[in-house]
Amino acid sequence: MDISNTLDILWVIIAGILVFFMQAGFTLLEAGFSRSKNTANIAMKNIVDLFVGTIAFWIIGYSLMYGNSISGFMGKVTLFYIEPNDMHNLFYQTVFCATAATIISGAIAERAKFSTYVIFTFVFTTFIYPIAGHWIWQTDGWLAQLGFVDFAGSTAVHVMGGFSALIYAILLGSRNGKYGKDGSVKTIIGYSKLFAVLGVFILWMGWFGFNAGSTLAITGESTSMVPLIILNTNLSAAAGGLFALMVTWIKYKKADIGMTLNGTLAGLVGITAGCAVLDPLGALIVGGVCGVSTSICAEFVEKKLKVDDVVASFSVHGIAGILGTLLIGFFSTDNGVFYGGGFAQLTTQAIGAFSVALWAIAISFIVISILKYTVGIRVTLEQEIAGLDNSEHNLDYDNEGKEKVEEGEFELSETVSSKTLIS
């Protein structure tokens, strides 16, 4: 094995470890936005995503995603994939798969039945995610053949996870006490600002492996690509957080920490598709657009649609994923509208992003509906009030488990922070 090949394999493994560590970031973020009586449940869901995703993706998912294409729709399945020269790529794609599944966890926090969540995670990591991934990242996939660009997964990972999360949250229903009988939106205060901020820092760091590692090499052409990707990723994250901060600060006269964190993540999600084909100015614009749009969408979903998405998974991942994918059509230095390329790439980007969104909506609705009307997807009211740490994991927190959910125990929301305010 020559030195270039060795370095490329090492790079993919190191990048994969960074992406693996993002699971810790998601755990802290979701725990910070949830109440203390549900934090063990949050942690359990995140670690089970890795358990189930790792095994299911190895047995079926990876070959379904990257196997020889069947009409551009899915790969030919090879059970228990073992190819000695491809183990580093298997590991790297496995942690991507687990990340997509974890996006769903935060949206349905504090009332989802744990056993059913595990079942859905198995289906998602075995079939739902790999099939859409095949369309995009396998050379013969039908979207790849159209020239669709999604370098590191704004659509493949984040649109898939975000839209699946939306469907799960709708079918699950809101947390008890979230909405008043008069239609008012109540603030359910989360556990820890510190947890949420640390979670975002970890995710931001892991995203360098997520995006730059998607070169799948560090030698050759990738040597010059990796620094640009890292710079674009950093700029977009900073712009997303800063623009979200400014918008909410101007509108509500206060700096909203929750929406600032979500804006940062939206910037990261948005740049993921085009990190290798945008220049730094384009990355800055993408981050700003995604940060602002997420702020607006989160409020709309919560207050108008009355969907209780605890960590704004749909807005951060679904909407920012769609926007980041579409904006390639404008800002790609190869063939974007603003670089003389016309509208052909934009059209392709729209076809790809909305096709994956429709796949996520349709298949998630079918699977979750079946689970809902068979084994059930939600805990009982008594279990929810006691806390899922108690009811789902046998952890008795004494007084915390006896918390009553009454209208008077929650502050009425005056800002968009009704979704994200934490204390």
URMO-V574564 format. One line per field, one symbol per residue. phi: phi as a letter, one per 30 degrees, with the letter a starting at -180 (. if undefined). psi: psi as a letter, one per 40 degrees, with the letter a starting at -180 (. if undefined). burial: 1 if it has 24 or more other C-alpha atoms within 12 Angstrom, else 0. A space follows every 50 residues. Layout:
phi = ???
psi = ???
burial = ???
This chain:
phi = .ddddddddddddddddddeddeddddddddddcdddbdddedddddded eddddddddbeddddcdedchicadddbdhebbedbdddeddddddedde ddededdcdiadddddddddedddddbdddddddeccdecdddeddjdcb ebjececddeddddddddddddidddjdbdddidccdcdddaddeddddd eddedddddddddddiabciddeddedddddddddddddddddddddddd dcibdddddddddddddddddddcecbcdedddddeddddddddeddedd ddccdhcccechedddcddddddddddedccdddadedbicicddddddd edddddddddddddddddddddcccicbddddddddjddddcbiccchdd dceccbedcbdddcbddedbdbb
psi = hiddddddddddddddddddedddddddddddeiideedddddddddddd dddddddddddddddeihhgfediihhhighhhdeedddddddddddddd dddddddfieeihdddddddddddddddddddddddehdeiddddeehhg defdddddddddddddddddddiiihedhideeihihhhadhdddddddd ddddddddddddeedeieibdddddddddddddddddddddddddddddd deeihhddddddddddddddeddedeeiiddddddddddddddddddddd ddddefhghdefddddddddddddddedddehedfidefeeaeddddddd ddddddddddddddddddddddeceieiiiddddddidddddefhhfbdd eehhgideeiihheieeddehi.
burial = 00000001111111111111111111111111111111111111111111 11111111111111111010011111100010000001111111111111 11111111111111111111111111111111111111111111001111 11111111111111111111111111111100001111111110111111 11111111111111111100000011111111111111111111111110 00001111111111111111111111111111111111111111111111 11100111111111111111111111111111101100000000111111 11111111111011101110110001111000111111111110000000 10001000000110111111110
